[in-house]
Amino acid sequence: MSDYWSSKTVFAGWATKTDFNSIIDATVKTEKFRYNQLSKEQAEIDFKKEQIEGLNRTLLTYKKQLASMDSMDEFLIKKVNSSKTDIASATVKAGAQEGSHTLEVNRLAKVSTAVSSDLGTVVYTGPDKDMAFSYDGKDYTVNVTSGMSAKALARAITVASDNKVKGSVVELGRDDKVKIQLRGMELGDNHNIVLSTELESVLQGKADGSLLDTTDPSFSTIAVDSASSEFVIDGITLQRETNSISDVTEGITYNLNSEEPGTKVTIKVETDFDAIIANVEKFVQLTNELRTGFDLVKDYKNEELDKKGVHYSLKGNSQIKSVENTLKNILATQAGGFLQGEGVNNDSYLTLSALGVKTIADNGSKNLGKLEFDKDAVIIKKGEQTFMDVLKADPEGVASVFAANGQGKSTDDSVLEFNSSMYSFGYTKAGVYNIEYDGGDIPAAGDETTITMKVNGVDRSVGYNPATGTATIQKDGKGEGYGLAFNVINTTAGTHSAKIAIKEGKVQETIKALNTITEKEKGTFNVLIKKYTDQLTDPYSGLERRMEDELARVEALEKRLIAKYARTEKSLANYQGIQKMLDFQLKSQIADKD
């Protein structure tokens, strides 16, 4: 411990030849036992805290990676091709059916525009004046001032219309001439720019404020009306106020690019089986990487800590086991909201193992506990079907087990028809809801009201709209299903029942579990990390404080020992001097007698 007090070194034993420094060091070393024990505890907690923080980050990364495949649109990949992309193209979602559609583009949707004549830098020299125009049926006024430039007028029109009409200036590159271009912001019919005669006169070059002669045969308006698109899809002529059409064919958005009346474009939709397989393989890979991370943390070896005798193993940590088991159980059990044995609405596949994604159970395998998947392996012995076979037979059924995210359906559409749910808001939980009611209790007319239906055997309050026939389970504290809406089809007197299923695939279920596990304040590992942090840094009982106190005690002891043995050395030196003097006197007396 002399390092602590190098400025107060006692040269113990210089007179008495007694090694007081060794005595002090041995005493201090003995007294440091408690400090050393606390130091081991600190190393243990530091290590465990670091490992749990790393595992928590791994879970957050896993959750982020799964988010790229947590919906049917992301997992059930469809591809689409257009025979003439310059005329029309398309994008598809998971709900698009395979097949071909023919499309003709007779007219694109247009915004209303107005383009001025060639103008000089200054477009108006008359007296200041308010001039009117309208857009989309609403009247506006712009203040046109004497000496106003083209850019100033274009900007003033934009401001006056609250940005509903965008004004811009196009440099013509000759004779300092420009054009003012006005452009409405709404596609479709009747969103038109209408200019007053005064404002139109200015835009057609009457800088002095004089008016155009509207009776002159050469007079023509500079504004062009807006228009809706007109197209023919599979022989049906339609119009829309947009060039992006998503409400005609389920799952397909048609993008109209140019007008080519009479020219047929073929839009072909196919399932991208390779992309779906890539998603399955990615899911298996990510999950195995996570499970490897758990194994590394539980089986971690640190030679330095082993030499110090620090007990740092997390192999038996209950929180780690709990999280690991939770995530494994999710992938081993049936997906939520899937229907089994419900006739025509029966779900073909309910678990990942039924699709060939299985957990390795061979105790002799180095990959014990990991997932395995082979698209060409036989997963249904009867008929020797592989994953590729079942994928091609029912791609939506396969993808649903992985990525269903609130899709709903009824076991009997002649009784109840699924309408919507509040699954995406976290209110309607995934599951199967058995709904029973008496058709005689269903009002045929009137305002919206509240009726009672049995949901999973429990009487529940259900909002009902007689005009639409839509019933919505209310939040009454009696069970799940809040926000589930369905259309009541059979309203005849008597008891009727059907099941409404809200599906949730394994990716979505895993992400929800991870949201809870990694929650900032209450998450499993964050609670443990806080516990470790408190054990280290609590100002009253934390290891850092206790180690400081213990070190201060040992340092104080060393100070006292140094001072004590310095005094002892001084006393012994004095006694030694007296002894030498007495010896000298005694020898002198003996010599005198001789």
N, C-alpha and C positions, 0 to 999 in steps of 0.2 A: 504493500500500500504506500510505499515511500513516494510513488509517482504523484500522489495527491498532495503531498507536503514537502516537495523537493526544496522549497525555500526555507524549510524549517528542519532540515536534516540534522539529527543529533549524532555526533561522531561517538556513538556509544562504545565504551570499552577502550578509549584512547589512553585512559589512565589505569583502569582496573583490568583491562584485557577481557572484559565480559562482553559477549556479543548480544547486546540488548536489541539490536535491529532484527535479529533472527527471532528473538522472543516475541517482539511486537508483531512481526509478519505472521508467525505461527498462530498467535492469539487472534489477529484480525481475520486470518483465513478461516479459523474455526467459527468466528462470529458471523462470517459471510454466508454460512450455510443457508439461512432463511432467504437471503437475497438471491442466492443461486437457484433456490427452488422457485422463487417468484419469476426469475429470469426464464426458467424452463417453461413455466406456465405461460409467460408472455410469448415465447417462441411457438408454443402449441396453438394459442389463440390466434396469433398473427397468421400462422400457416393455414389453419382451418378457415379463418375469415377470408383469406385470399382465394382459397379453393372454392368456397361457396360463392364468392363474388364472380369468379370465373364461370362457374356452372350456371349462375343466374344470367350472365351475359350470353352464354351458349343457348339457353332457353329463349331469350329475346331474339337472338339471331334465327333460331329455328322457327319461331313464330312469324318473323318477317318473311322468311323464305316460303313458308306455307301459304302466306297471303297471296302469292302469285298463282295459286291454284285452288282457291277456296270458294269458287263459284262454278256453276255449270258452264257458263260462257268461257271461263278460263280453262276448264278441264276437258269438256267435250268440244274439241276443236273441229270446226267445220271450215272448209275452204270453198271459195267461189271463184269462178272464172267468167269473163265476159268475152264474147266473140269480137266485139268492137268497143274497146275501152275509150276511144275518143268520143263515142256517142253516149255510152252509159257504162258504169261500173257498179259494183255492189259490195257490201260488207254483210257478214252473217253472224248470228249468235247461235247458241246451242240449240234453240228451239226450231231452227230452220230445218225443214224436211229435205231429204235428198231428192234431186230431180232437176228438171230444166224449165225455164220460163222464157217466153218471148216478149220483147219490149220494143216499142217504137216511140221515138220522141218527136212529136209534132211541133211542140213549142216549149221553150224554156220559160220558167218564171222570171220576170224582170221587175226591177224597180223603176219608178218614174224618174226621168232625167230631163234636164233642160241645158242646152249648149248655146252660148251666145254667138254672135257674129264675131269677126275679127275686130278686136278693140285695141285702142292705144293704151298708154300707161295710165292716163287720166280718162275715166269713163263718164264723168258727169261734171258739167260746168254751170249748170243752172242753179237757181236758188235752192237752199236747203228744203227738203220736203220729205214727209212720211209717205212711203209707198207700200201698197198692200200686196200680199200673196197668201195662198192657202196651201196646206198639205194635209192629206188624209182627212179632208173635211173640216179642218180647223183653220181659222183665220189668224194671220200674223201681220205685223207692221215693221218695216225696216226704215230707219232714218237715213236718207241719202243726202250727203252734204256736198256743197260746192267744192270742186277740186278733188273729189274722191277717186282713189286709185282702184284698179281692178281687184287687187288683193284685199283692200279695205272693204270693198263692197261684198266680196265673197265671204269674208270673215263675219261681216255684219249680218248677212242672211243666215249664216250658221247659228250665230248667237241668238238672233231674233226668234228662230224656230226651236230653241232649246235643243239644238243638235239633232232635230228630226230630219232636217235637210242639211246635207254637207256641201258647203261651197268650196271650190278649189280653183286655182288658176293654172292654165297650161301655157307654157312658153312656146310660141310657134317657131322661134329661131330665125325670124326674118322681119326686118323693118320694125323691130321692137313691138311686134304685135302679139297679143295674147287672146285666149278664149277663157271665159268663165264657165265652169261646169257645175251644175247643181244636180245633186243626187239624193233621192229619197232613201230611207233606210228599211222600208218594208216591201217584201216581195208580195206579189199577188194582185188581184183585181182591186180597183178603186182606191189605191193608195197613191193618189196623183198630186203632182205639183201644178198649181194654177196661178199664173202671174197676172197681176193687174196690167192694164194697157200702159200705164206710166212705167212700171218696172220693166215690162217687156220691151218698151221703146228704148230704154237705156241699154238693155242687153243686146239690142239689135243695132246699136250705134248712134242713137239720137242723144249725143252728149249734152246738147244745149237744153234738153228738157222738152223739146217738141214731141208731139205724139205721132205715132204711126197712123196711117189712114187704114183702118180695119176694113174699109169697103173696097180698097184697092185690090184688084185680082191677084197682084203679086204678093200680097201679105199672107204669111203663113206662121202659125204658132211655132215656137222653138221648143216647147215642152212635149215630151213623149209619155204617154200613159203607162202605168205599171200593168203587169199581166200575170196571170197564173200559168203554171205549166200545164201542158196537155200531152198526155201519153197514152199508149195502148199497151196494157199488160195482159197477156194470154187472151187477147181478143176483146178485152173490155176497155172502152175509152173512159179515161178519168182526168180530173183536174185537181191540182193542189196548189196552195200558195207557197210552194217551196220547190227546190230542185233536189231535195234529199227526201225520199219517200220511204217512210218506215211503217205506215199503217195499212198497207195493202196485203202483203204476204208475211205471215208470221215468221219472225226471226231474220227477215231480210230487209236491208235498207238499200234502195236503189238510188244511185247518184246520177242525175242527168247532166251530161257534160256539153252536148251540142245538139242543135236541131237538125234532124234528118228525116222528114216525113216520108213514110213508105219504106224506110230501111229497117229491117228486123235485126235485133240484137238478141243473141242467146245468152242467158244467164244460167250457169250450171252450178248446182250446189252438191258437194260431196263431203262425206265424213273423212277427216284427216286421221286415219288410224295410226300412222307413225307418230304423230304429235301426241295422241292420247297415250300410246305406249311409253313415249318419252316422259310424260307426266307421271305415269305409274312408277317408272324406274327412278325418276327424280325423287318422288315421295319416299320410296324404299331407301334410297341412298341417304337422304337427309335424316330419316329416322334412325338408320344404322349409325350415322355419324354422331347423333345425339346419344344413342345408347353406348357407343364407344367412349364418349365423354364421361358418362356416368361411371363406366368401368375404370377409366383412368383415375378419376378422383377417388374412388373407393380403394383401388389397389396401388395408389401412389407410394413410391419408395424414395426416401431422402436420406442418403448416407450421412450427411452432416448432422442432421437432427438425430439419427440413430445413434451416432457416436456420443452425442450429448445426453442421450437417455430421454429425449422428449417423446411423449406419447401423442402422436399427431394423427393417427389413423382415423379415417372417416368411414371405414367399412361398415360399422354397425350404426351409423347415424340414422335415426328414425325419420327425420325430415326428408333426407335423400331417398330412403326406401319408400316413403309415402308418395313423393312426387313421381318416382320411377314407376311404382305400381299403378298409380292413377293413369299415367300416360299409356302404359302397356295394356291395362284393362280396356281403355277406350278402343284400342285397335283390335282387341280380341272379342268384343261383344257385338251384338246386332246394332245396326244403325237405327237412329231414332226416327219414328214416324213411318216406318216401312210396314206394308201390309202383307200378311201371310195368310194364305188360305181364304182369300176373299174373292174367289172366282175370277172374273175377267180383269179385275183390278189388282190381282195378286202381283206383288213385286217379285221379279225373277230371282234377284240376289239380295241377300240381307247382310252378309258379312264379307270382310276382306278375304278370309280364308276360302270362301266359296269361289273367289276369283283367282285363287292361286297365290295370294300374298300371305305367306305363312311364317310362323316363328320357328326357328331352328331349335329342336328339343334334344338333339344328340349330345349327351354329356361329354362325348369324346371330341366334339368339334370345337375348334378355336373360335368359331362364330356362334357359340351357344347363346341363345337369347336374341340374336339378330333376326331381321326379316330376310326372307328369300323370295325371289320372283323370277320366273322364266316364262316368257310369253308362249313358248312352244311346248311347255310341259303339260302333260295330261292332268286336268283338274276335275273332270267328270268322267269316271271310268266307264260308265254306261255310254257307249257311243264313242269313247276315246276322244272327248272334246278338249281342246286346248283353250287358253285364254283368248287367242286370236279368233277361235271359232265363236265363243260366246260374245266377244266384242262386236264382231260383224253381225251376229244375230240380234243383239240388243245393245247398241252403243249407249243409249240413254240410261238403261238399267244399270250398266256397268259403271258409268260415270257418276250416277246418283249415289252409289255407295261411298264414293270418295268425296264428292263435291256438292251434293244437294244442299241448298241454302234457303229453305223455306218454301219450296214448291209444295203445293197442296193438291189433293184430289179426294173425291168421294167414292165410297164403295158402291153407291147406287145413285146415279145422276137423275133417275126418275123420281127420287124422293128428295134428296138434298144435293145441291150443286155447289162446289167450292167457288167462292168469290174472291176473297183476299184475306190477308192476315197482317198483324203488326209484328211479324217475326223479325224484320230488319231493324225494328226499333227496340228489340229486346223484350217485348211484352208477350207476344204469343210464343209459347214454348213448343219445341218440336215434340211430336207425339201423335197418338191416335186418340181422337175424341169421339166417343160413342154418344150420338145425339138422339134423343127420343122425345116425341111430342104428340099431342092430339090435334089432328087437323081441324077439329071443331073449335079449338081455342085460337085459331089464326084469324085475325080480323081481315075482312075482305076489302075494306075501304076505311078512309079516315086519315087522321094525322099520325105521325110517328108515335109509337107507344112502347111500353115495356110489357113483355109477356114472360112466361116461365117455361123453360124446357129442361129436361134432364140431360146433364152432361156428365158422362161417366158415372151415372147413377145418382148424381146430386142435383137437386133443384137449383137452377141458375137464372139470374135475371138476364134477359136477352132483349136488346133493342130491336124493334121491328118496324119496317117501312112498308105499309100496304101498297103504295104506289109502285114500288120496285120489287117487292117480295123478298127484300134482303133482311136477314137477321144477323145481329152482331152480339157476341157474348160480351157482357159488361163486366167491369171490375167490381165484384161484390165480396171479395175476400173468402170465397168458398172453394176456390180451386184454380187451376191453370186454364188457359184458353182465352184469356182476355184479349180482345181485338180480333178474334177469329170471326170472319163474316162468310155467310153462305146464303144461297138463294133457296127458299122453300118452294119446291116444285109441287109436291103432293099436299094439297090443302083440304082433301076430303075428310069427313068426320071419321074418327078412329085413330088408333095408335100407329104411328109410323116411326121408323128409325133407320139411320144410316151412320156410317163412320166417316169422319173427315180426318185425313192424315196430313200432317205438316212434316215434311222430310228434313232431316239434317244428316249430312254425310260426315265421314270420319275426320276429314280435314277441318271442317267448321267446328266440330265438337272438340277436337284437339286444341284449336286456337282459343276457344272459349275457356277451356281448362287452363291454358297457359296464361290467359288474361288474369285469372284468379291467382294462379301460382306466382306470377311476377308482378302483381299489383304493388304499387310504389310503397304504400304504408303497411298493408296487411298481407302482402304476398308471403308465401311460406319461407322462401330464402331471405327476403328482405327483413322479416321479423328476426330470423336467425342472425343475419348480419348485424342488425341493431343490437342484439344481445351480446354478440362478440365485441362490438364497438364499445358498449357500455362497460363490459368487463375490463376493457383496456383503458378507457379514458374517463370513466366516472370520476368527477373531481373529489369525491369523498372515499369511495371504496375501490376505484379502478386500479388495475395492476400497475399502471404507470405511476400513480400517486403513492401506492404502497411501496414500490421499489425506490422511489425518491426518498420516502421516509426511512426505509430500511438502510439505504445507502448513507443517508445523513447520520443515522445512529452509529453505523460502523465508522464513518469518518470522524465523528465526535469521539468515539472510543479510541481511535488511533491517536487523535490529538492528546487525549488524556494520558495514554500510555507513553507517548513520546515525552510529554512533560514529566510524568512520573518517573520514568527511567532516567531522564536527564537529571532530575533531583537526586535519584538514587546514585547515579554515577558521581555526581558532585560530592555527596555525603561519603561515599566509599573512598573517593579520591582524598577527601580530608582525613578520614580515618587512616588511610594508607600513608599519608604524609606524617601523621602523628606516630604511626607505628615505626616508620623509618627513623623518625627523630629519636624515639625511645630506644630503638635498636642501637643507634649511633651512640647515645649517652651511655647505654649499658656496656657497650664495647669499650668506650673511653674509660669508664670506671674500672673495668677489669684490667685494662692496660696499665692504669696508674698503680694498682695494687701489685702488679707484677714488677 
